[in-house]
């Protein structure tokens, strides 16, 4: 899936470039949008649920500055998954330089029981999404 997003003034720092945490938020928007496109109702997935899927690791490498008004394309891929967690890599491309990555980010998520705070199996809908996404990447 490809996600498109324009960098807003509120995404930038005092130097006028995208702030690192803002780009991670934009990456998370792409992840949420993909789940929605797969028919996963985020509200029902997490509201009154016995599980949570926190991010336990996030990283981002910038290869060029991204300014307010830049139009971005984010391509996401699953780089690792099992029954209790997964990692997503986000390839961020500015439409001004479409043949180079502007940034690459990665988030790692785990499924935990909200009461015991111990790892538990991911929801079937998330496992299905991971399986389909992985199949499509290897075609």
SVG drawing of the C-alpha trace seen along z (x, -y; Angstrom):
<svg xmlns="http://www.w3.org/2000/svg" viewBox="-16 -28 37 45">
<polyline fill="none" stroke="black" stroke-width="0.4" points="0.0,0.0 1.1,-3.5 0.1,-6.4 0.3,-10.0 0.7,-12.9 1.7,-16.6 4.0,-18.0 2.0,-20.6 3.5,-23.6 2.6,-21.9 4.8,-18.9 8.0,-21.1 10.4,-22.5 11.8,-26.0 14.2,-25.4 11.2,-24.6 12.0,-20.9 9.9,-18.0 10.4,-17.1 11.5,-13.5 8.5,-12.6 6.2,-14.1 7.5,-11.9 7.0,-8.9 3.4,-10.0 2.9,-10.2 4.3,-6.7 1.8,-5.6 -1.0,-7.2 0.1,-5.1 -0.1,-1.9 -3.6,-2.9 -4.8,-3.6 -3.6,-0.2 -5.4,1.6 -8.6,-0.4 -8.3,0.5 -8.0,4.2 -11.4,3.8 -10.1,3.7 -12.2,1.5 -9.6,-0.1 -12.2,-1.2 -13.6,2.3 -10.1,3.7 -9.0,1.7 -12.1,0.6 -13.0,3.0 -10.3,5.3 -8.2,7.6 -5.1,6.8 -3.0,3.7 -0.4,3.5 2.2,0.9 5.2,-0.1 8.3,1.1 10.9,-0.2 11.0,-3.1 13.8,-4.4 14.2,-6.7 17.0,-7.7 16.8,-10.9 18.6,-11.2 17.5,-14.7 15.5,-17.5 11.7,-17.5 10.1,-20.9 6.6,-22.2 4.5,-21.7 6.5,-18.7 4.3,-15.9 5.3,-12.5 4.7,-8.9 5.1,-6.3 5.5,-2.6 5.3,-0.2 6.5,3.4 6.4,6.0 10.0,6.9 9.3,9.5 6.3,11.0 5.2,13.9 2.1,14.6 2.9,11.9 4.5,9.1 5.7,7.5 8.0,4.9 7.1,2.4 9.5,0.5 8.3,-2.7 10.0,-4.0 9.5,-7.8 9.8,-9.4 9.5,-13.1 7.7,-13.7 10.4,-16.3 13.1,-13.5 11.1,-10.4 14.1,-8.1 15.7,-8.4 14.4,-7.7 14.1,-10.8 13.8,-8.7 13.4,-5.1 11.6,-4.4 10.9,-1.2 8.4,-0.4 8.2,2.8 4.9,3.7 4.0,6.4 0.6,7.7 0.2,7.7 -2.6,8.7 -3.8,5.5 -4.2,7.0 -1.0,9.1 1.1,6.9 2.5,10.2 2.8,11.0 -0.2,12.6 -1.3,13.6 -2.2,10.9 -5.8,10.5 -6.8,12.8 -7.6,9.7 -4.0,8.4 -2.5,11.8 -4.5,12.1 -3.3,8.6 0.3,9.6 0.0,12.8 -1.6,11.1 0.9,8.3 3.8,10.7 2.4,12.8 2.0,9.7 5.6,8.6 7.0,11.9 5.1,12.0"/>
</svg>
